């Protein structure tokens, strides 16, 4: 209860008042920001309703994101995920319904992405966080052990009894490739349930939008595949859809003169060495978040997994020594502005 109270207090301090009026409409534009999941969540709402109502729904939407972070974060020792990560092997761990649902969803992504999406990669994540702090590569024995532990095959999900059992004591959950997208989706559903339909939510590289602003046909979103660099930047136009961009440039580390991404290939156990950036568009941010990371890991052949996601489109940009490689799925261009 104390943690929740502190979260609400912190949120109430950062709520912003209306920042202006939309063109040809009486709707006001409300803008909000909130630090969560190691990034900044931004919420934009167009509404004619009283400011108090808009502020209240924005506050409650951010509270949803905080609850997801508190439950699924592997940084907090009190989270459900962290408690499972420290739990003994070969003993059923009782799951909340939320974690059970996320595990089932993650396992589906794991299968449909040809095992590129790996929710059990926490041992590798932990090892690479250590490498980032020390500036040294993991030794071969530790790396081999972490690779073996970082497999969904080590997880036994009992849907009936709502339990999860790990068969390898080193196996740890890591939902870093899906949690922000999930939070954005749940926030958007909450807003729509309260009849706030003209909204946008951004969470790091994930953006979901509702109905377009008054007088507009779409939301326009600038995609910067390589962070602050203008290389490869483009605009997409979306309505009631989501877009995620994932790349190997941000949060990279250099060890022995070689640059590694924070995105880890679960089969090799190492951060990506390429300069790849992937943008995915679909109906929800959970899907775009998971697919963007998965396609980065697979590489230039990653668009093949879209056969399992007929509503999704994607583009790949890879800066190679030979030049810039650009690959787009067949329907991606219809979203370009």
N, C-alpha and C positions, 0 to 999 in steps of 0.2 A: 504493500500500500504506500509506503514512503517513497519508493521509486516512482510510482505512478504520479503521486502528488508533485514530485520534483519535475517530472516531465511536463505536466500540465502548466506549472508555473513558468518553466522555461519557454514553452510555446506561447503563452499569453504575452510574454515580453517581446516576441518578434513579429506578432501580427501587425500587418500594415493596413492603413486606411486605403480607401479607393484612390487609385492613381490617375483616374481620368474617366472620360466618357467615350464610348465607342461611336464611330462615325454613323450618322443617320439613325441613331437609336438612343433611347433614354437609358439604356443599360449602362451601368458603371463597370469599370474594369478594376478588379481587386487582385492584388499581387501579394503572395506570401512565400516565405522561405523557411526552411527548417533543416538543421543538421541531423542526419540519420544515416546509419550504415556506412560510415566513413566518407560520405559525400554530402552534397547539398540538394535537398528536395525543393523543387519550386512548383508552386501552384498558382494558376491564373484562372479567375472566375469572372465571367460576364453575367451580371444579374441586375434586375430592377428591384429586387427585394431589399428590405432594410439592412443596413450595414451590420447590425447586431446578428441577424440570422446568417448572413454570409460568413461573418467571423466565427460564429459557433460551429458551422458545418466544416469550415476549414480546420479549426482546432481539432475537431473530432476525427477528421480525415488523417491529420498528422499523428494523432494518438494511435490510430490503426497501424501506421507504419512503425511506430515505436514498439508496439506490442509484438509485431512480427520480428523486429530486430532483437527484442529481449528474449524471444522464444528460440529463434533460429541462429543467432550469432554464436560463432565459436570463440569470440573474444571474451565474452562474459562468462565467468565461472558458474553463474547462477542460471544460465539459460538451459533449456531442456536439451539442446544439442550438446552443449558442453558436458552436461551430466551423463549423457549417453557415451560421449567420447571417453570419459574416464571410467566407464562402467566395465565390469569384468566380462571376459569372453564366455561364450557358451551358457549364458544365463539370460533368460528373457527380460527385456527392459520394457516396462509399461509405457505406452505411448499416449499422448493426447491425440484427439481426433485431428487437430490441425497438422501435427507432425506426420501422422499416418497418411493423411491426404497428400501432403507434399512428397513423401517417400514414394507413394504410388505414382504420382505425376512424374517424379524424377526418374523412376525406373522405366517409364514409358519413353521419356526422352533418351535415356541411356540406350534402349533397344533401337529406337528409330533413327538415332544419329550414328549408328554403327559403333557404339560404345565410346564415342568422343566425349559425350556429356557424362561425367562421372561424379555422382554425389558422394561417393565414398573416398574421395581423394584427399581427405584431411591430413593423412600422414605425410603426403608429399607437400601439401601447403605448409605444414608446420616445419618441415625440413628446409623449404625454400625461404621461409621467413628468417630462419636461423642463418642461412647463407647470405641473405640481404643485410643482416646485422653485422656479420663477421667479415663479409667480402670474400669468403672462401667457398669452394665447391664442396658439396657433400661427398664423403668418402664412399667408395664403391659398395661396401657392406651395408651402410646405412641406407643408401639409395635403393639397393636391391630389396631390402626389407620393406621400405616405404612403398615401392612399386607393388610388391606382393600384397601389402595390406590395403592398397588403394584400389579395391575392386568391389563392385556391387555383388559379385559372387560370394563375398564374405558376409553378406547380410541376409538374414532369414526373416521375412516379414510374415507375421501371422495376423491376417486381417480380422479373423473371427475374434481372437482374444486381444487384439490391438497391442501386440508386442513386437519388439525387434530384437533379434539376437545376432551378435557378431561372432564369427567363428575364428577370427584372428584378433588377438588382443590389441594389436596396433591399429586396427581399422578405426577411422574417425570420419564423421560426416562433415561435409563442407558444402554449403548451399550458396556460396558466393557468386555462382553463375546463374542464379535464378531468383534469389531473394528480393532484389530491388524491383525486378519486373513484377513479381508476385505482389509486393507492397503497392506498387503503382496501380495494378489492376484492382486490388481490393479498395484502395482509396477512390478510384473512379466509380466503382459499383456503389460505394457509399454515397458519393455525391449525386449520382443519378437516382438512387433510391429516395433521396431528399429533393428531387426535382431540380437539381442543378446540373443541367445537361451541356452547357457551353463552357467547357473547362479544358485545361491542359495541365498535365503533370509531367515533370521531368525529374529523373533521379539518376544523376551521373550520365551515362550514355544511353539511358532508356527514356523514351517519351511516349505518352499515350494521350490522345486527344478525343474529345467528345464531338458534339455538333459544332459546326464552324461558327465563328464570330458573326454578329449581326451584319448583314449586307455582304458577307463573303461566302464563297462556295467551299473553301478549304482553309485549313490552318497551313501556314508556310513555315517549314522548319529547316534551318540551316544545318547541314551535316559537315563537320570538320573531322575527317577520318584520322588526321594526324595531330589532334589536339590544337595547340596554338598556331601551328603551321597552316598556311593557306593551301598547301599541296592537296589536290584532289577534292577540294570542297565543292559542295553542290547543295541545291535546295530540293526538298520534296514537299508535295502537297497532299495533305491527309485529312480525312474526316472519319470520326468513329473508328480509329485504327491506332496502331502502335508502331514505333520504329526504334530499333536499338543498333548502336554502333559499338563494336568491340575491336580492339587493336592491340598489337604487340609493342607499341611505342611507349604508351603511358606506363609509368611505374616500373620501368625496366631497370635492371641492375647489370653492372659490368664486373665480370670476374676473370682475371688473367687476360684482360684485353678483349674478352668476348662478351657481347651484350645478350642478355636473356630477358624475356618478357615475364610479367607476373602471371601470364596465362600458361598453365602447365599442361604438357602433353602427358596424360596418365599412363600411356604405354612406355614412354621413354623416361618419364619421371623428371624431366628438365623443362625449364621455361622455353618458350618458342624463341628461335633465333632469327626468324624471318621478320620482314617489315610489313606484315600483312594487316589490313584493316577490312572489316566486314560490316555491312549494313543490311539489316533484315527488316522487312515490313510485313505485318500480319494484323489479325484482329485484336490480339491482346499482347501485353508486354511480357507476360510469363513466357510465351512462345518465342517472341523476338529476342529476349534476353538469353534464353538457353541456346537458341539456334545460332546467334551471332558468335558466341564463344565456341560452340562446337565446330562451326565452319572454319573459324580461325585455326583450330587445332588440326582439322583435316587438310586444310590448304586449298589449292586451286581446284581440286576435285570435290570440294565440299558442297557445291550446289546440287550434287546428286541426291543428297538427303532430302531435298525439297519435294521429291517424289512422294514422300510420306506426309507432306504438309502442303496440300494443293492450294491453300489460301495464302501461303507465304511467298514472298519474292525477296531476292537478295542480290547484292553486288559485292565483288571482291576487288580490292586494290592491293597490289603487292609491288613494293619498290625493290626491284632486283638490280643486279649489276648490269644486266642487259637493257634495262629500261623499266618503264612502268607497265605492269600487267593489269589489265582491267577486264573483268568477266562479270556479266550480268545475266540474271535469269530472264526468260523470255518476256515476262510481264512487268519487269522492274521499271522500264522506261516510262510507263503510263503514270508513274508517281512523280516523275521529274518535273520541276517547274522552270 
